Amino acid sequence: MPARPNDSLFTENTALLHYRLSRTQSTDPNQGPRQLSTFSGVFIPCVLSMFSVILFLRLGFVVGNAGFIGSVGMYLLAYFIVGMTVLSICAISTNGAIEGGGAYYMISRALGPEFGGSIGIMFFAANVFSSALYLLGLIEAIIDNFGPGGFLLPNGSPGLPEGEWWTFLYASILLMIGLIVCLIGAKMFAKTVLLIFLTVMVALISVIISFFVVPEKEVLLPHSNHKAIFGNETALYYGLGDGDFSENVFSNYTVDYTTDDHLSFTVIFAVFFNGVTGIMAGANMSGDLKDPSRSIPLGTILACVFTYITYNIVSLLVAVTCSRELLHEVYSFMQEVNVWPPFVVVGIIAASFSAALSNLIGASRVLNAVAKDELIGIVLRPFKHESANGNPWPAVIMSWALVQVILLIGKLNLIAPIVTVFFLLSYASTNLACLCLEWASAPNFRPSFHYFSWHTCLLGMAGCSTMMFLINPLYASVSIVVLIILFFYIHYRAPEASWGSISQALIFHQVRKYLLLLDIRKDHVKFWRPQMLLLISNPRSCCSLIQFVNDVKKGGLFVMGHVRVGQLDSFPNDPLLVENNAWLSLVDELKIKAFVELTLSQTVREGVQHLLRISGLGGMKPNTVVLGFYDKCLPEDFFKKGELFKRAKVKFEESDEVVGSVENHFEPLREFEQMKQLDPQEYVLLLQDTIKLQKNVCIARYFHQLDRDEIFKSKKKWFIDVWPVNFFKPETVGYLDTACLFLLQLSVILQMVPVWRKNTTMRVFLCADREGEATRIRERKLQTFLTELRIKAKIKIITWEHITTLIKKSEPEAEEDEMFPVTRQEDITDEYLRSINELVKQQQEETAVTFCYLPLPPADQKLHLRYLDQLDIMTEGFTPTFLVHGINAVTSTAL
């Protein structure tokens, strides 16, 4: 049993078994100190990331192309998508303790390691690209002001050199400063962004005031605009009261002078949406927040409200005071119409640098969280390390290096769609996570934030997904393909994650719902399928049989049942708990689709009765019972044939503690002199119990000889032989009873399995006393019947008159008809059974599996041992044989 957790230590993987009220619980010793408040850790990073370069450099660009009405509509659409996502973030973040990793942590803990890990990598990439985006926007502002012909330079001053490599150099210098801040830690980050926030607020206030006080003026076109041929071309700023608002009401899309690309609504939206992608900036700092469950929803909502109001106010002032030409040709006009232009320059530099810094530190936190969970493997292992104060410095350095590479793209408007698509994909996943939690209706999903529903989650997810493809179908498709590749890679690695997966909750919810709809009273023979209960004494001896039954089930229920003899009073706790995990590990290793049912009982027969009655649930209950043949042969240990079961490990439920390998967990097989747990009398009684409980019964013999690899890899055709005749009552050979039909049904189901169909041919044997016209008529009728049942099989006639004469001729009892004598068990001689045995074996040279009719056991218990002896003689030396007796209708000729 796993050790109980320490009283003073709770982690995300620890089930809440107890909680002390007498003293404060200590935190995880491996976790660094949490220092940030709602204002400094969430509100400020979100506001600065949402403003960034968009507020000062691209708001006129948005209004000039989309028009004021289009801009307001764009804001509504963007904030609607963001707002729905914020509601999902608030719901998830208030449903338990949040650790480091922000969006990745929330998605992975809800949707499981595969989806969470793949989205985590994509979200990390989004932050890396976004950091590069903001740095390039910052350099653009610096070049416009301090480059050749810069607005803040004296006339004739050469200014800073410009060009792609100079842009890369300047961005690299600023990125290095950001790296230093991030390496110092969260406390330094908080101090830095507080100072930047105050600076940006001063710049914003100066912009708003300037729209009211600055009169009409001519604004020079920037040097980077190809229309500035002579350097003295201008555009008009009207000022408040002198402008024509109607000029900027409707859209007028032109060409972007920085890329020479024609603009459209989706391109403009992609650029603007970067101004609202900062909603995760606070969540990314979850590992450094004092109270993330309170700070993340409160700070994020306040930041969204504040930025939305600001964007609308500034857009209205821009539309009222600026000419269309100014908005199209001068993206940095705000500083040139400011009461003191350096205000805006400082605001741009501060906001852009802060946004780049937030994304850089956010990317490092996400990378660190993914590395800690070890979902990707050894590749990310170095990035799980942290400094003494909890700063993930290797992840910071890796994030810095990747941003450095992205800077080589060099164009803000080229990176913007990539960033937008990545963020939209992350937001869609966050909405999906919350939607799944809501739909699963798990009792433990009860967030303290109540202002959401599955409708908001679905709308947010749909909005994000739609806008991804409207903005850039190519980038959206590529990002989804990458996401799928990452998903399957993580799934293939099968990382061990103990935080749970929403898939299990959703599956439970749906299965429960459909099980209630599955009404056994509405069953119809046309849709019958085998639902198998395989009784297993020790799985060491029956791996081939387990795999065979898995093939025969045809999409039906497969339950492996085992009875452990004993009394619960003899044990301190349930002895089947760990044993159940070993059986589940066996199911995984054999790659079968089966459930496991274990029971503890004083006798095997009583335990089997329990399994017959209670296995399954609702309309999914076994209708067919399979058990091994009762003989004196020593069982063969399949676990010793390969390394598969030696490598497979068994873990205790809800724990990472390994309690042994599959091979070592099951008891050794019995030796020759050891007694069986089940005596022959009890075995026959089990068969009778099964029939009484209206279950079909199958007995499997010699399946340890079944070599599936030889059959499936062989180039020759093997046979599935079907003998639909009760050898204990040869007089019934003229008709097919329910058991015969069940025999045919099981054999054809096996033949429907692709690997069996490819390598086998089905043969049905027709026993007749002699060749002749009557026999040919029976053959044609049988062929017609098989055709009506859609069974493709060869019919082979076997004459057996020389064998049936070996049956003793008893005097008929009073109630019997002398013209139609009934064969009784005492009439069956050993000589007759040996002849039947030889008759069947003569046909088995290339037979893979033989299906035979299983006669019912006699009612007289005195004849039970004789019954077993007769079955033993009849089937001795056969190929793998399935003795079958069905009592239910299983097939139909009707449509």
N, C-alpha and C positions, 0 to 999 in steps of 0.2 A: 504493500500500500504506500502511496506517496506520503511524504511528511507533510504535516500541517504547516501552513504559512506562519511565519513569525508574527506574534501578536502586534508588533509595532510597525509592520511593513506591509503595505498593500500596493500592488501594481495593477496595471490594466489586465494582466492575465490571471489575477487572483479572484476566485469566486468569493463573494461576501458571505462568509460563514459566521462571522461574529464581529462585533464592533464595541470598543470600549468607550464608555461614557465618562469614566473616571479620570482619564488623562488624554492629552492631545496626541493624535497619531503622528508619528514622525514621517517625514517624506522619504522618497527613494534616495539613498545616499549617493547614487550615481548621477543624480539630477542636479544641475547647477542652480544657483539661487534665482528666484523669480523677482524681478525688480521693477517691471513696467506697470503703469496704471492704465486706466481706460483712455485718458486724454493723451498721454505720451506714447502709449504702446499701440493704440488702435486708431483713435480719431485723427491725430496728426499724420501718421503714415498714410492713412487712407486719403485724407484731403490732399496732401502733397502729391501722392501718386495719381490722383484723379485730375488735379490741375496740371501739373508737370508743364510740358511745352505747349500743350493744347490751348490752355487759357490765354497765353500771351502771344503765341505764334500761329495758331491755326483756327482760332475762333472766327476771325475775319474771313479766312479761307472757307469755312463752313457756311457762314451767312452769305458771303458773296456768291457762292455757287448754288446752294440749296434755297436761298431766299429766307426771309424771316419765318414765313409759315413753314417752309420745309425744315428749317432748323429746329423750330419748336416741335414739329412732328418727329424729327430725328431724336431730339432729347427725350420725348415721351417714349418712343420705341426703345431707345437704349436703356433708359431708366426703368422701363417696364421689365425688360429682360433682366437687368441687374437687380431690380426690386424683388422679382420672384426668386432670384437666386439668393438674395440677402435673407429673405424669409426662410429659405431652406437652410442657409448657414446658421441662422439664429436657432432654428429648431434643433439641428444636430448638435450645435455647440452648447445648448442648455440641457442636453440629455445625459450628462455625465462629465467626468473629468477629461479635459483636453490636454494632450501632451504636445510635444514639438512636432512640427511638420504641417500645421495648418490644414489646408484643403486636402492634402494627401492623407493626413491622419484621419480626417473625418470620412473620406471616401473609402479608404482601405478598411477601416473598422466597420463600415456599413456593408460594403459590397464584397469584401473578401480580398485576399492577397493578389489574385490575378488581376482583377479590375483595378484595385487600388494601386498596385505597383505600376501597372502600365500608365494609368492616369498620373501617378506621381512623377514618372519620368517626363511625361508630356508637360505637366505643370512646371516642372523644373526648367524644361526647355523654354516655356513661355516666359518665365522670369528672366532667363538669360537673354533672350531676344529683346525683351522689354527694356532691360537695363541698357543694352546697346542702343536701342531706339532713343531713349531719353538722352543719352550721351551725345548722339549725333544731332539731336535737336538743340542741345546746349551749344555744341560747336558751331552749328549754323547761326545761332544768335551771336556768338562771339565774333565769327567772321563778318557778319553783317555790320557789326559795330566797330570792330578793331582790325578788320581786314582792309584790303585796298579800297579806298573810297568809303571807308566805314563812317557811320553816322556820328560817332563820338570822337573821331580823329580830327585834328586841325587840318585845314586845307593844305594839300601838298605833302602830307605825311604818308609814307609808303604803307604803313600799317603792317599787320602780321601777314606773312606769306600764306597763300591759299593754294589748294590743290588736293587731290585725293589722299596723297601720302601725308601732307601736312595735317589734313583733317584726322587721319589715323593717329598721328603723333599727338595732337592736342587731346584727342579723346583718351588715348592711352595714359597721358599724364594725369588727367582727371580720374580715370579709373584706378590708377595707382593710389591716389589720395583716398578714394573710396575703399580700396583694399585695406589700407592702414586703419581706417576707422572701424571697419568690420572685424579686423583682427584684434583690435583692442577690446571689442565686446559690445554687448547690448547696452550697457550703461553709457558708454561713449556715444553709441548710436542715438540714444534717447536725448542726450544733451545736444547733439549736433542737429537733430531734426527739430527740436524745440526752437533753437536759434533760427533755423531756416524758415520755420513756420511763421515766426514773428516777422521775418524779412519779407516773406511772400505776402503776408497780410498788409504790410505797409505799401508794397508795390500795387496790390489790388485796390486798395483804397485810393491811391494816387491815380490809378487808371479811371476809376469811377468819377472822381472829382474832375479829372481833365476833360471828360466829355461835357461837363457843364461849364467849364471856364475857358477852355481854349477856343479861340475864334477860328474862322475859316483860314485855311492855309494850303499852300502847294507842298506836296510831299514828293521828294525825289525817288525815282525807281531804284531799287537796289542794283548793285554792280552785277549780281548773279543773274538778273533778268535779261534775257537776250534782246528785249525791246529797248534797253538802256544803251543805245548805240553810241550816243555822244556824251552820255554821262549827265545830261541836264534834263532828261525827260521826267515829267512829273505827273502826279495824279492828285485829284482835289479832295481835300477834307472840308466838309461844310461847317461843322460845328453844330451845336444844339440850336434848333430853331430856324436854321438856314437851309437845312437839307430837305431832300424830297424822299420821304419815307416810302412812297409807292415804288420808287426805283428798286428797292431791295426787298419787296414783299414776296415776289415769286422767284422761282429758280431760274438760273441762267448758267449752265455748265459750259466751261471753257477748257483751255489746255493748261496743265500744271507747268509753270515755267521752270521748275526744278528738275522735272523728269521728261517733259515734252509729251506726256501721255494725256489723252483726252479723258476728262473727268465725268463721273456719273454718280448717281445717288449711292450706289454700293461702295464706290471708291471713297467718296466723302464720308460715308458712315464708317467705313473701316478705319479711316484716319481719326475721326472723332471718337469712335468707340474706345480707342486707347486712353481717352480722357476719363473713362468710367471703369476701366479694368482694375483700378486700384482697390476694389472692395476686398480683395484678399490680402492686402498689405498688412492689415492688423491680424488676420487669422494666421499668416505666416509666422508671426511672432508669438504664437500660442505658448511655446515652451518657455518664454521669458516673461509672460504676463502673471501678475499676482493672482488674478481671478479670471481666467480666460472664459469661463462659462458666463460670466456677467459682462466682461469687458468687450468681447467680440460682438455680440448682438447690439449692445448699446452704442459702442463707438462706431460701428459700421453704419447703423441706421442714421445716426446724427451726421456722419460724414456725407452720406448720400443726400440727405435733405439739404444740407448746407451747400454742397456743390451744385445740386440741381437748381436751387434758387439763384445762385451766383451766375451760372451759365445763362439762364433766361434773362436776368437783369442786364448783364453785359451785352448779350446778343441784341436786346432791344435798343440799347444805347448805340451799338455799332450800326444797326440798320437805320437809325434816325440821323446819325451824324456823318456817315461816310458815303462817298460815291461808290458805284459798282466797280469802276475802274480801279479805285484804290484797293478795294478788297480783293480784286483779281490779281493785281500786279505787285502789291507790297504786303507780304505776309507779316512783316514786323512793324506795321504802321503804328501799333499802340505806343511804342516808345517814342516815335517821332511826333506824336500829337500829345505827349504827356507834358505836364507842367514842368517836370524835371526829368528828361529822358533817362538818366542813369537809374532812376527808380525801377523802371521796367526792366532794364538790362539786369540789374541785380536780382529782381524778382524771377526773371527767366532763368538766370544762372542758378539761383537758389532752388527754385521749384524743380528744375530739370535734374540738378545734381541730387536733390533729395529723392526724387522718384527713382533715379538710377541706383542710388544707395539702397533704397527700400527693396527694390527688386533683386539687387545683388545679395543682400543679407537674407531675403526671403528664399532665393534660390539655394543658398547654402543650407538653410534650415530644412528645406524639403529634401535635398540630396542627403543630408545627414540622417533624416528620419527613414528614408528608403534604405540607406546603408545599414542602419541599426536593425531593421527588420530582416536583412539578409535575403531579400527576394530575388536579387539578380545574381548573387553568387560572389565569387572571389573578386570580380571586377570592381565592385563598389566597397569592398571590405575596408580599405584604408580610410574611407571617408566617414566611418562610424566613430572615429576617435575625437575626443574633445579635450580642451584645456581644463585646468583645475576649476575654473569658474564656469564651466559648461559651454564654452565657445567652440564650435566645431571648425577649428582652423583649417584642417585639410579640405573640408568641403568648401570653405570660403575661397581657398586658393584655386580649387578646381573651377568654381563658378567664375572667378576672375579670369582664368585662362580661357574659358569658353567665350566669355563676353569679348575678350581681346580678339578672338578669331572672328566673331560676328561683326566686329567693327570694320572688317575689311570690305563688307558690302558697301558701306559708305553713303547710302542714300536713305533718309528717314522714311520717305513715302514708299520705298520698296520693302522695308522691314515691317511697316505698319500692318499690312494684311496678314503677314505670317504671325505676328504677335496676336492680332485679333482672333484669328482662327484657333490658335492654341488656347487662348483664354476662354473662348466660347466653348471649346471642347471640354475644358476643365469645369466650366460653369454648368454645362449640360450634365456632366457626370455628377456634380454636386446635387443638382435637382433630382437626378435619377436615384441617387443614394437616399435622399429624403423621401422620394416617392415610394421606393421599395420598403423603407422602414414603416411608412404609413400604411401601405397596402398589406404588409405582413401582419399588422395588428398585434405585434408582440407586446405583452403586458409591461415589459421593462422599457418600452419606448413611450415615455411620458415627459416630454420636454416642458420646462417651466415657461417657455415662450409658446403661446397658444395661437398666434395670429398667422396661421398657415393652414393649408389643407392639401389633399392630393391634387386638387384642381390647380393651385398655385404652382406646385412642383411640376405638373404636367405642362402647364403653360410656359413656365420658365425653360424647361427642357426643349419643348417644341420651338420656342422662339430662338434659343441658342443654336439649335440644329439647323433651322431654316436660314438664319443669317450667315452661318458658316458657308453655306453653298452659294448664297446670294453675293457674298463679298468676294469669294474666290473659290470656284468649284475645284480647281486643281489642287490648291493648298489644302482644302477641306478633305478631298479624297485621299491625298497623300497622308495627311495626319491620321485619318481613320485607318488606313492600311498599316501605318506604323503602330498604331494603337493595337490593332489585331495581332500583329506579329509579336509585340511585347506581351500581349495577353497569353498567347499560346506558348511563348517561350517560358513565361513564369509558370504556367499550368504544367508544362512538360517537366520543369524542374521540381514541381510539387513541393514547394517550401512548406516547412512545418510552422503554421501560424495558429496560435492558441487564442486569438481574439474573436473567433467566430466569424460566420459569414451569413449575410442576409439571404443568400440563396437557400439555405436550409430552412429559414423561417418562412420564406415565400413558398417553397415546396410543401412544407407542412400545411400552410394555409390553403393552398390549392388542392392538395391531396385530400385533406379533410372535407373540403367542399364537394369534391367529385365523388368521394367515397359515400357521402350521404345521398348523392344522386344515383349511385349504383344500386339499383333495386333488384335483388335476386328473384323477386316475383316476376320480373319482366324478362328473365333470361329466355333465350330462344336457341334452339339446336343449331340454327344456321351460324350463330356466332360463338359456338362452343369452342373453348380452347383448353388444353390441359393445364391444370394448376397442381403442381407436383409437391408432395411432401416426401422427402428422402430421409429415411431413418438411418442414422449413422451411429455405429458403436464407437469406432475410432477412425478418424479421417486418414490416418496413415495408410490404411489398406484399401481405400476406395477413391483415390483421386481420379482415376479414369472413369469410374461410374459417375462421380460428381459432374465431370465435364460432359459425359454423355447425356445425363438428365438435363443439363443446361441446354443442350442442343434440342432435346425433344420437347421442351416446354413451349416453343413457338410463341414467344412474347407473352406467355402466361406467368402465373405466379410460381416461384420456385423457393421452397422453404427447406432448409437443412435442419432436421430435428435430431436432438440428442438427449438421452436420458441418463442422468447421473444417479446412481443408486445411493441412497442415504437419507438421513433425517436432518431437517434444519436445526433441530434441537442440539445436534452434535457439533455444530459449528458456531463460532463467535459472531460471524456475519455470513452473508450470502457467498458461498464458495464459487458461484457461477459468474460473479462480476468480472474478475480477471479472465476467466475462461472464455467468456463471451467475446472479449477483445481479441483473444487468440483466434477464435473462429472467424471474426470479421477480417483479421489480417490474412487468414487463409483464403477467404473469398477474394480479397484484393490480389493476392499472389496468383491465384488460379484464373483471374480475370473472368469471373462468371458473374451473372446477375442473379443474386440469391439473397434471401433473408435467413437469419439464424434464429432458431427457437430452442432454448435449452430449458430443461426442467429437472427438478430434484424430486425423487420419489422413492418409496420404500421398495418397489419392484419395478422391473422394466415394463411389464405389461401395464401396470397402473400409470406409469409415466407416459407410455405411448397413448393410452386413452386420453390423457390430458392434452397431448399434442394433437390428436385427431379432432378433439372438440374445440380447442381454443386457438390453434394456429390460424393466422390470417386475421382479417378484419373486415366486417361488413360483407359486401359482395365479393370480396377477394379472399376466398377461403379454399384450401386445397380440396380438389375433387378426386385426386389420384394419389395413392400411397405406394412408394417404392421402397423395398427393403432387400437386403442381400440374401443369398441362398444359405440355407442351414446345412452345412456339411462338416466333415472332419478335417478339411484341408487347413493347413497353417496359412494365415494371411501373409501377404507380401507387403513389405514396407516401402511405399513410394517415396518417402522423404529421404531415403538413402540413395536415391538414383541420381540426384543432382545437387547443385549448390543453391537452388532457388529458395528452399525452405530454411537453409542455414543462414542466408543473408537477411531474410525477412524478419523484422523486429516487431515485437508486440509492445504497445505502450498502454499505460493505464489511462482510462477515460478521464478527460479534463486535466491531464497532467503530462509533462514531458518525460516522466520517469519510465525508462525502459525496464520491463519486467521479464525479459527473456526473448529468445527467438521462437519462431513458430515451430521449428523442429524439436526444440527441447521442451516446449510447453505441454505437448500431448504425451500421454503415457505410452510406454513401449507396448508393442503388440504382444499378445499372449504366446507363451511357449507351448510346446507339444503337450506337456503333461498338465498344463493349467486348465482349469474348468472354465467354461463359458458362463457369462452372467445370465444367460437365457437358456433354459432347458428346452428340448424339442417339443414337449407338450405345450409349454407356454408359447412357443413360436407359432404353432398351428392355431392356438387360441387367438393370437394377435391377428392372424389372417381372418378368422371368423369375426373378431371385433370390427375389423375394417369393413367387412361386408355389411355387418349389422348397422354400422354408422353411414351406410350408403356411399361408401367411397370405392372407386375402382382400385384394384390392387395389382401390383407388378412385382415379380421376383426376378432379381438380376443374378446371373451366374457367370463366372469366368470372365468378368470384365477387367480383371487384372491383366488379361491377355490382349486387351484391345489397344492396339498401337495406332493412334490417330495419325501420327506423322507418317507412318508407312503407308496408310491408306490414302492420305491426302497428297503425298508427294509421289506416289507410284503412278506410272504411266498406264498401267493396266486397269481395267474396270473390275470393281469389286461388286458383290451382290448383297442386297438386303433381302434375306429370305423370310417369307411369311407363310406360316402353316396354320391356316384358319380351320383347324379341326381339333375336336376334343378327343385325344387319343384314349382317354379313359372311357369314352362312350362312342365307339366308332360308328354306331348306327345313326348318329346325328350328322354324318358327313354330307348328307343330301341337302342341308340347308344351313344358312348363316344366321346364327343367333346374335344377340346384343354383344356378347363377348367377342365374337368374330369380327363384328363391325368395329368395335373398339380397337381390336388388334390391327385391322387394316388402317384405321385412322392414325394410330401412333406411328406406324411404319411409314405412311405417306408424309406425315409431319416431319419425320427425320429426313426423308428424302427431299423435302422442300428447303432444308438448310443449304445455302449455296455450296459450301465445300463438300457436303455429302452428295448433292445433286450432280456436281461436276465429276465425281469419282466413283459413283455407284449406280447400279441398276436394280430396280425392284423386281423380285420374282414372287409370284403367288403360286403355291403348290396345290393342285387339285388331286385328291386321293380318290381312286376308283378301284373297283374290284377287278375290272378287266377293260381292255380296249374294245371299242364298239360304238355303234351309233348313239346309244344312250349316253355314253361318256362324252361324245363330241357335242351332243345337245347341251349337256351340263357345261361344257367348256364355253360354248357360244353364249349361253345365258350368263355365265360368270363374267365373260368379257364385256357383254352389254351392261351388266351391272357396274363393273369397274368404270366403264366409260361414262355412265350416268353420274357416278361419284367423282368424275374428273381425276381418276387415279390412273397414272400411266405405269403399267407393269406388264411383265411377261408372265404368261400362264404356262406352267409345266405340269403335265399329267404324270402321276405316280400310281402304278398298280400295286395293290397291297393285299390282294385276296389271300395269298399264301401266308400273310401275317395275321390277318383277322381270324383265321381258323384256329390260331393258337389260344384264343380266349376260351375259357371253360364255358360249357353250356349248362347253366343251372336251371333247375325247375322253376318256371315262372310262378310268382306269387299270385294269390287269389285275385287281386285287383288288376293284374297285368294282362294285356292282350297277347295271346300266344302268337299272333301274326307279326307283332311288333315288340320283340323282347327288349328289355332294358338291361344294359350291362351294369352289374353291381361291382363294387370295389373288390370283393372277394373273388370275382370272376377274372380279374386282371392277373395274369401269371407273369412271373419274372422273365420267362422265355419270350413272351409277347413283347414286353417292354424292351428287352435287349434287341429284339428284331426291329422294333420301331427306332431304337437308338442307332442301329446300323443303317437303317433306311435313310434316316436324316443325315447322318455323317457322310454317307456316300455323295451327297449333294453339296457338301460344305468345303470343297477344295478351294474355292475362291470367294467364300462368304465372309463378309465383314461382321455382320450382326444377324442373329436369327431371332425372329419373333414367333413364339409358340403360344398356344392356348393353355391357360392355367386352369385345370379342373378345380372345382370347389372342394374344400376340405370336407370330410364326412362329419355328420352331426355327432356320431358316436365317438366319444373321446378315446375309446379303446382302440380305434382304428387310426388314430393320429400318427403314431410312429410308423405304421405300415404306409400311410399316405406319403410321409416324407421319404421313406425308402423307395417307394415307387417313382416319385419325382427324381430322386437321385439316380436310379437305374436308367430312367428314360433319357436324362439329359447329360449323363456322364461323358466327358470328352468332347462336348460340343464346342463350337466357336462361342464367343460372347453371346449369351442368350438372354432374352427378355421374355419371361413367362407372364402372360397378361390375362387378366379377367376383368371385363367391364360390366357394369350393371346399369349404366345410364345411356340414353340415346346421345350420340355424339356427332352424327352426320345426317345429311338430308339430300335428296335428289332435287328438291324444289329450289326455285330461284330465291 
